[in-house]
Amino acid sequence: MVTNETTLYALSTCSHCKSTKKLLTECNVEYNYIEVDDLEGEERKAILTDIRELNPRCSFPTIKINKTVIVGYKEDEIKKALGIQNES
């Protein structure tokens, strides 16, 4: 199990978000998963404020791995941030 402080901000209908979730699961990473479109009211507002601090465009997926923020499904960047070597 890879130990990182990882949070995935996603939309339930986003294919890139689903791919990111699948990658993290396949890499055996423990992570917090927040489907923003399932939140309501103040909770949703607070999460969107958090996301804008990491990613001003507030696009999805937004992934925070330790202090690294990755916007979009970028497999190589995600693996690098997790300290996982790509098999060549």
C-alpha positions in Angstrom: 0.0 0.0 0.0 1.4 3.4 -1.0 1.1 6.0 1.7 0.4 9.5 0.5 -2.0 12.2 1.5 -4.2 12.0 -1.6 -7.5 13.6 -2.4 -9.5 13.3 -5.6 -12.0 16.0 -6.3 -14.3 14.6 -9.0 -17.7 14.7 -10.8 -19.8 11.6 -10.8 -20.4 11.9 -14.6 -16.8 12.7 -15.6 -15.0 9.9 -17.6 -11.5 11.4 -16.7 -12.5 11.4 -13.0 -13.5 7.7 -13.3 -10.2 6.9 -15.0 -8.3 8.7 -12.3 -10.2 6.8 -9.6 -9.4 3.5 -11.4 -5.7 4.4 -11.6 -5.4 5.2 -7.9 -7.2 2.0 -7.0 -5.0 -0.1 -9.4 -1.9 1.5 -7.8 -3.2 0.5 -4.4 -3.4 4.1 -3.1 -5.5 5.1 -0.2 -7.3 8.3 -1.1 -10.1 10.6 -0.2 -12.7 10.7 -2.9 -15.2 13.7 -3.2 -17.8 13.7 -5.8 -18.5 17.4 -5.9 -21.8 17.2 -7.8 -23.3 15.0 -5.1 -22.7 17.7 -2.4 -25.3 20.4 -1.6 -25.5 23.7 0.0 -22.7 24.9 2.3 -20.7 21.7 2.1 -20.6 22.0 -1.7 -19.7 25.7 -1.5 -16.8 25.0 1.0 -15.4 22.2 -1.2 -15.5 24.4 -4.3 -13.6 27.1 -2.4 -11.0 24.5 -1.5 -10.7 23.4 -5.1 -10.4 27.0 -6.4 -7.4 27.4 -4.1 -5.7 24.4 -5.7 -7.1 24.9 -9.3 -8.5 28.4 -10.0 -10.3 27.1 -13.1 -12.1 24.6 -10.9 -12.0 21.8 -13.5 -12.1 18.1 -12.9 -10.5 15.9 -11.9 -8.4 17.9 -9.5 -6.0 15.6 -7.6 -3.9 16.6 -4.6 -1.1 14.3 -3.7 0.8 15.5 -0.7 1.7 19.1 -1.8 1.4 18.4 -5.6 -1.7 19.4 -7.5 -2.6 17.7 -10.8 -5.5 18.9 -12.9 -6.9 16.4 -15.4 -6.1 12.7 -16.0 -2.3 12.7 -16.4 -1.3 9.1 -15.6 2.5 9.8 -15.7 2.3 12.9 -13.5 0.0 11.1 -11.0 2.4 8.1 -10.8 5.4 10.4 -10.4 3.7 12.3 -7.6 2.9 9.0 -5.9 6.5 7.8 -6.3 5.5 4.9 -8.6 7.9 4.0 -11.3 6.5 3.4 -14.8 7.3 0.0 -16.2 9.0 0.6 -19.6 
